[in-house]
Amino acid sequence: MIRILKFAKKSWHVMIVILLLLFVQANCDLALPEYTSDIVDVGIQSKGIESPIPDRMREETFEQLAMFMDAEEEKIFRNSYVKNGNVYELAVANEVEKKGSKDDGITYISEEDYNEFKKILVEKETVLAMFTSQGEEADAMKEQLITQMNLPEDTDILTAFSMMPKEVVLEISNQISEKMADMSDLIGESTAITFVMAEYEAMGMNVDKIQMDYLKEKGLEMLGIAVLGMIMAIAVAFLSSRLSAGVSRDLRNKVYKKVISFSNGEMNQFSTSSLITRCTNDIQQVQMVLIMIFRIVLYAPVMGIGGIVKVTQTKTQMSWIIAVAVVAVLSLVAILMIVAMPKFKIMQKLVDRLNLVSRETLTGISVIRAFGREKYEEKRFEDASTDLMKTQLFTHRTMALMMPTMMFIMNGITVLIIWVGAKGIDLGNLQVGDMMAFITYTMQIVMSFLMITMVSVMLPRAAVSAVRIDEVLNTKTEINNLENPKILEKEIEGKVSFEHVTFAYPGSKEDALEDIHFTANPGETTAIIGSTGCGKSTLVQLLPRLYDVTKGAVKIDGVDIRELDIANLREQIGYVPQKGMLFSGTIKSNIGFGSEEIPFNRIEEAAKIAQAEEFIMAKPNTYEEHIAQGGGNVSGGQKQRLSIARAIAKQPKIYVFDDSFSALDYKTDQILRKALNEKTKDATVIIVAQRISTILHADKIIVLDDGKIVGEGTHSELLATNEVYRQIAASQLSEAEMNVSVAQAGVKTNEIKKSKKEVK
């Protein structure tokens, strides 16, 4: 998770805001069960009367309560009320903590004293309720007292108490209190609240209005907290989605820029399909998990810990049930992770494999059809798809087991709470609202673990994706600019020198090129020829630094190209690769690909030189004709001519044609090279060719064999002096062409015959 969050470190301030919003949201969610408890216990059961201490009472009731108090208790009691006519009104408030202050003529007490006063008053209200209420137990007690005191049967017990000595009344009160000692505090407080309710009704107060006012007040507060929580949740969702989308965008840009900077050596480390997966699927995994981290991973612990704190503050004495629930959830998560985790680690590799097969099949569809290998490729794709499907099915089925099992645990915990809570309610140790709040807190705690579990399923896969992304970003590119690279002047001469160049592919023990030494001068055409695999394409790829030399140096105008700014170096070169590559767009955009500043007249001129104008003008939209991805809607020869036109339109000082005329017919080849010679007469032209006819008139021909230069000169010179070149010529030129070349070169007839026999 730390690796994933590292991607978002630039947005640390947004993460802090999200965290603060999550705390507010969690507090709102944790506050709602308390309101539910208050609405049930106070608003419904107690008719909205929150405290057993009456705000108002009749003088008669006041004196009756005082009758059962000792001197100290009575002093506190009388100091807590102010007489207003025949009514006593409460003068203290729970939140007031001024002790002994009489600035307003009222005695205020501390919260501790207030709670003690509440305990005294609940006890006395319960005693008084025993003598004023109707019921078998109350009637039996009154009858017993009247009999003990030898009073008439119709005597009012409270009137009798008023005529007794204070000590006797207190003794009777204490005896009754001792009998009720085993009664829970909740029952005593409930009895006291019932007493207060009866007192309010006796005073003519509208108890139903008190209840409705309380319910409205708590309901509005609850609604306000719920709305605030909703706003926080929306804000968190918005910010986390925006942040994760931004991180995903930045990652894609970073990975893309990194891949663009790769040399051919780094590109060979990663398959194209793997790079595509890393830039799309892997980054998408990171984006999804980032959203989950901010909305669940950070929120769930806050809710879980907050729920546990709230539960410990309740009077339910059922905290052990939370421990049972947490242990059950963690056990389930541990089992699922042990079973499913290994599969998640190989899933991305299977996605890579599927992408690889798909890409190869779609790229080589024409070859597959030509060789009738459709069934084989279908099976290969099906095998890759089936492997991925089996892994996904295993993980999905394993994780699908989690939800019903988790629901079973949650429902089982709910039943356990109700079973234990019902006993508590029956014994008077628990209220219905408290039990409902406990159930809600328990579900919040269990859901927190459930949410973490759900995210933990995605985290391993996202962690693998993050590692794969880091592998790309942390790959050290072999070809880089120096700290202060040199910049070539705008009008360079274009002299290219290969000075004792040796090159070996990364990881290879053998040299692909060895001691290559020659110079390509401006205004000249330098051709490179040799057998297949001798290193021709590798040689010219060193010039734009698609690879770097292992030994020696490649220089332009005497400057080592490794000292030049890479972008500036490549601006000087018009490179036409062996395989013509076009991009989705138009003919115009493909020819003008070298620079956004190329005017349309140069594009037209380049197309004309490359002999592409005829087929372009035959298109319905001419230069605006759509080109499919990879140039799939044009022929090989058209693709090659457009690639040549792209290099010509750039107007570089150095042209590199890597076997770029192979798809052209002889006539088109001759016309194109003639037009090209006129256009590039002041530039340095390097041509890699397989056909002798393409390079017959080159100013200099380099003959490669097994990565080494085995000949250098003009066509005639090489024909006269170089056996390798003679063999190539003998294999390609007709007898008439060979006779002309022989006459010009002065080669002996028996040497030509010998070369032809060796070719055969």
N, C-alpha and C positions, 0 to 999 in steps of 0.2 A: 504493500500500500504506500510505503514511503517513496518507493521508486516512481509510482504513479503520481503522487502529490508533487514530486520534484518537477514534473512537467508543468505544473501550475504555479510554481514559486513566484513568477513575475506578478501574479494577481493575488499576492498575499493579503493585501488590504481588503479585497473582495471576500476572501475566505474568512477574515476576522469578522466582517459584517454579517456573513452567513451564520457564523458560529453564535454571534450575539442574538441574531433573530431566532436561531434554534433554541436558545435558552429561554427566550420570551415565549416561544410557542410551547415548549415543554412545560413551563410554569402554568400556562393557560390550560393545557390538557390535564395537568396534575391537580389543578384547582377545581375542575368540574365535578369529580366524584364527591368532594366535600359539600358542594352545593346540593348535589343529589341527596346526600345523607341529611343535610339540614332541612331540605324540603319535605322529606319523608318523616323524619323524627320530630321536627319542630312544626313545620308548616301543616302537616296532615295529622299526626298523632297528638300534638300539643296545641293545636288550634292557633299556631303562630306565636305562642307565648314562649319566649326564649329562656327566661330565667325563673327559677322558683322564688326569687325575691320580687314581690309585687311592687309595681311603680306607685300604686295607690291602694289604700285600704280604709275601711270604715274605722271610726274611733273605737267601736265595740270590738271589732276583730283585733285591732292594735293592742288594746288592753288585755284581751284574752291571751294573746301570744306572750305579752310581757309577764303575765301571771306565771308562766312555766319557766321563766328565766331567773337565774341567780342575779346578784347585784351587778357583777361585772358585765354579764351578758346583756342585762337590761340597759346598762349605761350605753353600751355600744349601739344597741337597738334604737334607743331613744335619740341618740346623737345622729343616727342615720336618716331620720325622717323629720320633716317639718310639718307642723299642724296647720291646715288651711280650712278653717271652719270645722266641720265634723269629719273631715277627711285628712288622713296623713299621707304626705307625698314624699317619695324617696329623694334624698338630697345628695346621694353619693353616686358615682359612676365607676364602672370597672376600670376604665382607662385613666382616671384621675389618680395621681400619685402624690398629692399634697397632704402632708400629715401635720395636723395641729394648726392649719391655717384657718383663720376666722375673719378674713378680709371682707367677705360678703355676708358674715353672720351665720354661715353654715360650716359645720365641722366636716372636713374631708379626711378620708383615711386612705392608707396605701392599698395597693392591689392585694398584698398578702393579708392585711387585716380584712379586706373586703371578702376574700375567699373564706377566711375564718368565720366572718359574719354570715356568709352564705351557708356554711356548714351548720352553724347554730340555728339559723332560721329554718332550714330544711327539717332539722330534727324537731323543732317546736311545732312547725306546721303539720308534720306527720302526726305528732301527739294530739294536737288540736283536731286534726281531721278524724282521728279515731273516735273523738267524743261528739263530733258534729255530723258524721256521716251515718248513713243507714246501711245496716248489714248485720248478719248473724254474729260475726266476730265482734263488731263494735257494740252491738246490743248486749251481748254476753258480758263484755268487759264493764259496761256501764252498770249492768244489773249487779255484778259482783261488787263493785265499789259502793253502790247504794246500800247493799246488804251489809258490807263491812262497817259502814258508817252509821248504820241504823237510821237511815233516812226514809221518808215516805217514798213509795214506788213512783209517784208522778213528779218527784223532785227533779229539777233541771240540774244536771251534773255540773255544768259550768258555774251556775249560780252557787251551788254548794261549795265549789272550789274557791270562789271569791270570798266566802265567809271563813275559810280555813286559814290557819297560820301558813305563812310562806314556806316554812320548813316542811310541813306536811305535803303541800302541793308539789314541792320540788322532789320530795322523796317518791311520791306517786309517779311523777314525770320520769324520774330516773329509772324506776322499776319498769315502766312501759318501754323506755329507751333500751334497757338491757334485753328485754324480750325481743325487740326488733333489731338487735345487734347482728344477728345472722342474716338479716335481709340485706341484699346488695345495695350499693349506692344508687344504682340506676332506678331501682324500685322506689327507694326513698325520695329521690329527686322527682320521679314521675308522680308520686303521691302528692308531693309539695306543689307541683305544677297544676295538678288537678284541683288542689285547694285554692290556688291563685285564680284559676279559671272560674271556680264557683264564686269566689269573692268578687271578681269583676262582674259576673252576671248579677250578683246580689246588689251591686252598686248601679245596675242599669246600663253598664257598658255593653257595646255591641261586639261580642266576641267573634262573630262571623266576619265583621269588618276588619278586626285585628288580624284574623287569619288570612283574609284576602289581601290586605295590605302587605303582610309579610310575604305571601306567595308572589305577589306582583314585584315586590322589591328584589327578592332573591331570584325570581325568574328573569327580571331585566338585567341584573348583575351577571347571571349565568349566560344570558344571551350576549351581553357585551363582551364577556371573556371569550365565548365561543367565536364571535365575530373577529375579535383581536387575534385569536389563534389561527383563524382561517386566513386573515390578512398576512400574518407571519408566514404561514405555510405557502401561500401564493408567492410572497416575496422571495422565500427560500428557493422555491421551484424555479422562479424566473431567473434569479441570480445564478443558481447552480447550472441551469440549462445554458444560460448565456456564457458562463465561465467555461463550462466543458466544451461548448461549441467553439469558443475562441481558442481554447487549448488545442482542440482537434485541428482547427484551421492552421494554427501556428506549427503544429507537429507535421502536418502534411506538407506545408511550405518548407520546413527544415529538412525533412526527409527528401523531398523532391530536389531542393537545391543541393543537398549532399550527393544524391545520385547523379545529378547533372555534372557535378564536379569530379565524379569518378573517372579514372582512366580505365582503359580496357582491362588492366590488371585487377582493379577492384570489382569491375563488372563481372569478371569471371569467378569471383568469390561467391557471389549471390546469383542465383538463377533469376531470369526476368520475371517468372511467375511468382517467385518468392518476394521480390521487391514490390510487385504489384500488390500482393497480399499484405505486406507490411505497411504499405502506404494507404491501404483501404480498410481491410478487415481488422487488422491489428489496431490501428488507430481508432476505429469504431468501437472496439472492445474497451479501449482506454477511456473513450468519451462516455460510454454507458456507465462504466464503473465510477468515473468521476462524479456523475450525477448521483449515483447511489451512495457514494461516500458522503457527499454533502447533505443528502436528503435522508439517509438511513444510518450509515455507519457512525456518523457523528451524533445523530439525533437519538438513536436507540440506547446508547449507554446513558445519556442524560435522563431519558425516560425511565430506564431500568433502575438506575441509582436513585433517582427522585422518587420512583414508586416504592422502592425498599424503605427509604427514609420516611415517606408518608405512612407506610404500613406500620413501622415501628412506633409511630406517634399515635396510632389508634389504640383503643382499649379492647380490641377483639381477642387478644391473646392467642392468635392463630398464625403467628409469623412462621412457625415451623412448616406450615403448608407451602409457603413461598420457597423454602429450602428444598422441599420435595419436588416442587415444580421445576426449579432451576436445575437440580440434579438430573431429572428426567429429560429435560430439553438438551442439556449438555451431553448426556450419554447418547441421545439420538444423533446429535450433530457429529460427535466423535466417530460413531459407527459409520455414518454416511460419508464423512470425509476420508476415512481410512479406505473405504470401498471405492469411492468415486474419484479421489484426487489423482491417482496415477493416470486415469483415462483422460483427464483434462489436460495433462501435460503433453500428451501425444496428439491431441485433437488438432492443434494448429499445424503440425507436420502433415497430417492427413489432408488438411485444407490446401496446403502448399502443393501436395502431390496431385490433388484433383485439379487445381489451377494449372499445373504444369501440363498434365495430360490434355486438358481442354485447349490450352494455348497451342500446343504442338499440333493437335488435331485440326483446329481451325486455321492455323497458319499453313499447314501442309495438306489442305483438303484436296488440292488438285493432284498432288503426288499420290495420295491415298487412293483416289479414284482411278488414277492411271494404272496403278499396280493391283487394283481390286482388293485392297486391304480394309474395306469398310467394316467387315465383320470382326476382324482382328482388333481394329481401333475401338469399335463399339464395346467389345469385351474388355479391352484395357480400361476404357472409361468406366464401364460398369463395375469392374473390380475395384477401382479407386473410389467410386461413389459408394459401393457396398461397404468397403472398409470404414469409410467415414460414417455411413449410416449406422453400422453396428456399434461403433464407439458412441455416437450420439444417442442411439436408442438405450444403450446401457446406462449412460449418465442420466438421461432424461427419465428413464424408468426408476433409477435409484433415487433421484431427487423428487420424482412424482410420489414416491412412497413417503416423503417427508411431510407433505401437507396433511394427508389424512391422519398420519400418526400424530402430528402436532395438534390437530384438531381433537383427536381422541384424548391427548394429554390435557388440553385446555378444558374440554368438557368434563373430564374426570376430576380435574382440580375444582371446577365449579360445583360439581355434585358433592365433593368432599367438603367444600366451604359451607355449602347449604346444610349438609348433614351435621357438621360440627357447630355451625352457627345456630341452627334450630335448637340444639340443646342449650346453647348459651342464652338464647331468647327465652326459652322455657324456664330457665333458672333465674332469669332477670339480670343476667350479666352482660347482655348484648342487646342493642337495639336493631331494628330491621334496617334502618338507614345506614348504620355503621357496617352491617353485613353487606349491603349492596355496594357501599364504597369500597369495602375490602375486596369484593369480587372484581370490581372495576380495576382497582390497583393491581391485583394479581394478574388480570388479563393484560394490563399494560406492560407489566414486567415480563410475562411470558411472550407477548407479542414483540417486545424489544429483542429478546433472544431469538425469536423466530425471524425477525427482519435481518439481524446480523447473520443468521444462518443462511438466509436466502442470498445475501450479498457474498458470503464466504464461498458460495458455489461459483460465483462469477469471478471472484478475486484471483484464484489460481490461473484461470485462463487469461485474465487481463494481465497478471504478473508475467506470464510467458510472453504475451504480446508486447509488454513494456520492455522486456529483455531483448526481444527481436528488434524493436525500434531502436533501442540503445545500441545494438550491434551495428546498425547502419550509421547512426549519428556519431558513434565513437570510432568508426573505421578510419584509420589514418590514410589519407590519400597520398599516393606516391608522388603525384605530380602537383606541385604547388608553386605559387609565386614566391620569390624572395621577398624579404622585408621591404627593400627598395628596388623593385625591378626596373629595368631599363625600358624606355619607350622608343620604338623605331620612328624615324622621321616619316612624314606623310609621303614624301617622294623618295622611296628607297630604290637602290639599284636592283636588288633581287638576286644577288649572287648566293647560291646555296653550295655549301661545302660539307661533305661527309669526311671527317678526319679520323681514320683508323677506328671506325665504329665497330664495336662488338655488342651484341644484344642477346640476352637469354630471357625467356619467359619466366615470370615469377614461379618459383618452385621447381623449375626445370634444371637438370644437371648439365644439359648440353646446350651449346650456343646455337641460336637460330641464325645469327649473322656473325661473321668473324672477319675482323680487320677490313672493313669496307672503307675504301678511300677513293673519292672522286669529287669533281666539282661540276656543278650545273650553272652555266653562265647565262646572263640575261641575253635575250635575242636569239637564243639557241634552243633546240629541242633535244632533250636528253632522254633516251629511251632505255628501259630496263626489260630484259627478256631472259627467259630461262625455263627450265622444266617446272612442272607443277610441284609445289611444295618447297621450292628452293629459297623462298624468303622474299619474293618481290613485293608483295603487299605489306609484309612486316616492315620492309625497308622504308617505304613511303609513309607509313603510319608514324614513323619516328619524327617526321618533319613537323606536323602540327601538334606534336607531343601527345599523341594518343598513347604512346609508350615513351619511356625515357631510356636512353642508351645505358648499357651496363658499363661500357668503357668507351673512351674516345669522346668526340663531340660533333654535334651538327651545328653549323653556323650559317647565319644569314648576314651578308655584308661584313663578315669577319667577327660577328657577335654571337657567342654561344646562345642558342635559343633557350637554355635553362636560365639565363640571366634576364630574359625578356618577360614583360607582362604577357600572360597567356592569352588574354583577350586581344591584346595588340598584335601578338604573333599571328593569331589565327585570322585576324583581319587582312593580313597580307597574302593569305593563301586561299586559292579557289580549289577546293578538294572535291573530286567526284569519285565516290567509292565504287568498289567492284560491283556491288549490288545496288542498283538505282533505288533510292528511297524517296517516296513522296509522302506528303502529309495531307490529312483531310483539310479541305478548303477549296480553292479555285486554282486554275492554271496560273493565273496572274500572281496569286499569293505564293505559289510554289516557286515560280521563277524569281520573284522578288524576295525570297526568303532570306537572302544574305544581309539585307538592311531595309529598314522601314523607309529610308530616304531615297530608294532607287526609283527614278521617274519611269513613267509608263513607256516612253520612247526607248529607253534602254532595255526594258523588258521585251519590247517588240524586236529590237535589234538582236538581242541574245537568242530569241526564238528563231529568228531568220538564219543566224549563223549556225545554230544547232540543227538546222533542217527540220524544225518542228512547226514552222509557220503553216505549212500546207494542211497538216491534220488538225491544227488548232482552229484554223479558219473554217474547216469543214464541220466543226462542232456547232450545235444550235446557238450556244451562248459564247462562242469563241473563247476569249481570255477569261470570261466569268464562268466558264463551264466547271461544274463541281467535280472535284477529285475525291474519290473514296479513300478511306483509311488505307495507307500503304500503297496507294495507287492501284487498287484492285480493279478499277474500271478502265484501265488503259493497258495497252500491250507492253511487252518487255522492251521492244525497240522505242516506243513512244516514251516510256518511263525513263529510258536511258538518255534520250535526247533532251527531255525536260530537265534531267539532272545536270547535263552538260550546260544547258542554257542557264541554269541557276548559278553555276560557277562563272560563266561569262558575264552575266548581268552584274556580278559583284565587282568586276574590273580590278582583280588583284594584280600584284606584280609577280606572283608565283602561281602557276597552274600545276595541279597534280591530277593526272588521269589514271586511276587504278583499273586497268583493263576495262575502260569505259566505252569501248567501241565494239565489244564482242557481239552485241545483239543487233548490230547494224549490217545491212547488206553491203557488198563491195562498192556499189555505185554511191550509196549514201555516205559511206565511210570516206570515199575519195573526195566528194564534194564538201563534206563537213570539215575535213582536215585542211582542205585548201582555204576555205573561208576562215577557219580557225587560225591558220598560219598568218593570214593578213591581219587579224585582230590582235594576235599575241606576238607580233614581230619584235616588240620591245620588252616582252616579259620572259621570265624563265619558265620553260615548259618541261615537265617531267611526265613521261608516259610509261606506264606499265602495260605490257602487251604480251599476248600469246601468239599473235599472228605476225609473221615477218612482213606481210604486205602493209601493216599499219605503221611500221617504223623504218621502211626502206630508205626514206629520205631524211631520217633524223640526223642531226649534226653529230651526235655521239650516242653510241649504243653500248650499254653496260650488260655484259653477259654474266648471269649468276648461275652457280651450280653448287648445290648443297651448302648454301649460305655464304659462299665465297665468290669474289669477283675472279672470273677466269678469262675474261677478255674485255677489251675496251677499244672502241674505234668506230669507224663508219661501217656501213654495210659491206662495201667492197673490201675494206681492210680486214674485217673480221672473217669474211669468206675466204680470204687468202691466207689468214694466219691462225684462225681459231677452229679447232676440230669440233668443239661443242656447238658453236654457232653453225658450222657447216652441216652438222647433223640435223639441227632444227630447220635450216633452210631446205635441206634435201627432203625433209618430211612434209614440207608445206608448199614449196614452189613447183610449178610444172617444169617439164623438161625444157621448154622454150625459154621460160623465165630464168632457169638455171644457166642455160647457155649464154644468155645476155650477161648475167651476173658474173659468170666464169670469164667471159671475154673482158669485162671491165676490170675484174680483179686479177686476171692472169693466173688463175688456179689451174693446175695440171689436171687433165682429164682423168687420169687414174685415181687421183685423190677424191674427185667427185664420185666416181664409181664406188670407191671404197666406203665413202660416207653413206651412199644410198644402200649398199649391202648391209652396213651396220644398222641403219634405220629399219630395214626389212627384218 
